[in-house]
Amino acid sequence: MGKIDDTVPDLGFLRALVITIVLSLVIQLAGDWKLMLIAGALGALFVRSIRKAFLVGFLGVGVAWSFLFVYMLLTAQAMAVANVFIGLLGSSLAGLGALVIVISVLLGALLGGFGGVFGRALYEFIDEFLLSDTGSNQAPPRKPDSEPVEEEPTTE
């Protein structure tokens, strides 16, 4: 079995971002917000640096959740529900329901970003233990045995 980075191609930032957006939308259908960690980690498969993995996860999940909230704003009473939630925090915050949506998108984006970092770190950790298909199938070279040390006889 080859290394993960040898098996999965480096697609570049924009393609990885599009894949992460699609994965986030599909995984969100499960209805569990914690799964955005997995969406970010899967998006990190297609980039090779920790920074790009964070950005792919952060932006991918953030854009996907923004799409979902825009859809809910257009088709449902999402703003009314957001205003109810913000109203629970106090009467001085009434009418700031958009703040709930912005915080939700930000939290989802952070989940995706940290999932991307975790996924990239995990792939690199696992790759340390896997043999590469690009090299020969021989075992790594052994260190030469040290020469035996002669013990000096002790005299009493």
C-alpha positions as CSV (number, residue, x, y, z in Angstrom):
1,M,0.0,0.0,0.0
2,G,1.4,3.4,-0.9
3,K,1.4,6.6,1.0
4,I,-1.7,8.7,1.1
5,D,-0.1,11.6,-0.6
6,D,1.2,9.3,-3.4
7,T,-2.3,7.9,-3.9
8,V,-4.4,11.1,-3.7
9,P,-3.3,13.8,-6.2
10,D,-2.6,17.4,-5.2
11,L,-5.4,19.2,-7.0
12,G,-4.5,22.8,-6.0
13,F,-6.4,25.2,-3.8
14,L,-9.4,26.1,-5.9
15,R,-10.3,22.5,-6.9
16,A,-9.9,21.4,-3.3
17,L,-12.1,24.3,-2.2
18,V,-14.9,23.3,-4.6
19,I,-14.7,19.7,-3.5
20,T,-14.9,20.8,0.2
21,I,-17.9,23.0,-0.5
22,V,-19.7,20.1,-2.2
23,L,-18.7,17.6,0.6
24,S,-19.9,20.1,3.2
25,L,-23.3,20.5,1.6
26,V,-23.7,16.7,1.2
27,I,-22.5,16.0,4.8
28,Q,-24.8,18.7,6.2
29,L,-27.8,16.7,4.9
30,A,-27.0,14.3,7.8
31,G,-28.1,17.1,10.1
32,D,-25.2,17.0,12.5
33,W,-23.0,20.1,12.6
34,K,-20.1,18.3,14.2
35,L,-19.6,16.4,11.0
36,M,-18.1,19.6,9.4
37,L,-14.8,18.4,11.0
38,I,-14.9,15.5,8.6
39,A,-15.7,17.7,5.6
40,G,-12.7,19.8,6.4
41,A,-10.5,16.8,6.9
42,L,-11.6,15.2,3.6
43,G,-10.9,18.5,1.8
44,A,-7.4,18.5,3.2
45,L,-6.7,15.3,1.3
46,F,-6.2,17.4,-1.9
47,V,-3.7,20.0,-0.6
48,R,-0.2,19.4,0.8
49,S,0.3,22.2,3.4
50,I,-1.3,22.8,6.8
51,R,-2.1,26.5,5.9
52,K,-3.9,25.5,2.7
53,A,-5.7,22.7,4.5
54,F,-7.0,25.2,7.1
55,L,-8.1,27.6,4.4
56,V,-9.8,24.9,2.3
57,G,-11.7,23.7,5.3
58,F,-12.5,27.1,6.7
59,L,-13.6,28.7,3.4
60,G,-15.3,25.5,2.1
61,V,-17.5,25.0,5.1
62,G,-18.1,28.7,5.5
63,V,-19.3,29.1,1.9
64,A,-21.4,25.9,2.1
65,W,-23.1,27.1,5.3
66,S,-23.6,30.6,3.8
67,F,-25.4,28.9,0.8
68,L,-27.6,27.0,3.2
69,F,-28.5,30.1,5.3
70,V,-29.3,32.1,2.1
71,Y,-31.5,29.2,1.0
72,M,-33.2,29.2,4.4
73,L,-33.7,33.0,4.3
74,L,-35.3,32.8,0.9
75,T,-37.6,29.8,1.5
76,A,-38.3,29.7,5.3
77,Q,-38.6,32.0,8.2
78,A,-34.9,31.8,9.2
79,M,-34.6,35.5,10.2
80,A,-37.7,35.2,12.4
81,V,-36.1,32.2,14.2
82,A,-32.8,34.0,14.5
83,N,-34.5,37.1,16.0
84,V,-36.2,34.8,18.6
85,F,-32.8,33.3,19.6
86,I,-31.1,36.7,19.8
87,G,-34.1,38.0,21.8
88,L,-33.5,35.4,24.4
89,L,-30.2,37.1,25.2
90,G,-31.8,40.4,26.0
91,S,-34.2,43.1,24.8
92,S,-31.3,45.4,23.9
93,L,-30.2,43.0,21.1
94,A,-33.6,42.7,19.5
95,G,-33.5,42.9,15.7
96,L,-30.0,41.6,15.4
97,G,-31.0,38.2,14.2
98,A,-28.4,38.4,11.4
99,L,-25.8,38.2,14.2
100,V,-26.9,34.7,15.0
101,I,-26.5,33.7,11.3
102,V,-23.0,35.3,11.1
103,I,-21.9,33.6,14.3
104,S,-23.2,30.2,13.1
105,V,-21.4,30.5,9.7
106,L,-18.2,31.5,11.6
107,L,-18.4,28.6,13.9
108,G,-19.0,26.2,11.1
109,A,-16.1,27.7,9.2
110,L,-13.8,27.2,12.2
111,L,-14.9,23.6,12.5
112,G,-14.0,23.0,8.9
113,G,-10.7,24.8,9.2
114,F,-9.7,22.8,12.3
115,G,-10.9,19.7,10.7
116,G,-8.6,20.5,7.7
117,V,-5.6,21.0,10.0
118,F,-6.4,17.8,11.9
119,G,-6.9,15.8,8.7
120,R,-3.7,17.1,7.1
121,A,-1.7,16.4,10.2
122,L,-3.2,12.9,10.4
123,Y,-2.4,12.1,6.8
124,E,1.2,13.2,7.3
125,F,1.5,11.2,10.5
126,I,0.1,8.0,8.8
127,D,2.4,8.6,5.8
128,E,5.4,8.3,8.1
129,F,4.6,4.6,8.7
130,L,3.6,3.6,5.2
131,L,6.1,2.5,2.5
132,S,6.2,4.6,-0.6
133,D,5.4,3.0,-4.0
134,T,7.8,5.3,-5.8
135,G,10.9,3.6,-4.3
136,S,12.0,0.1,-4.5
137,N,10.4,-2.6,-2.4
138,Q,13.6,-3.4,-0.6
139,A,13.9,-3.0,3.1
140,P,15.7,0.1,4.3
141,P,19.5,-0.4,4.6
142,R,20.7,-1.8,7.8
143,K,23.2,-0.2,10.0
144,P,26.5,-2.1,10.0
145,D,27.0,-4.2,13.1
146,S,29.4,-2.7,15.6
147,E,32.6,-4.7,16.1
148,P,32.6,-6.8,19.3
149,V,34.4,-5.2,22.2
150,E,36.9,-7.4,23.8
151,E,36.8,-7.5,27.5
152,E,40.0,-7.1,29.4
153,P,40.7,-9.8,31.9
154,T,40.6,-8.6,35.4
155,T,43.3,-9.5,37.9
156,E,42.7,-9.5,41.5
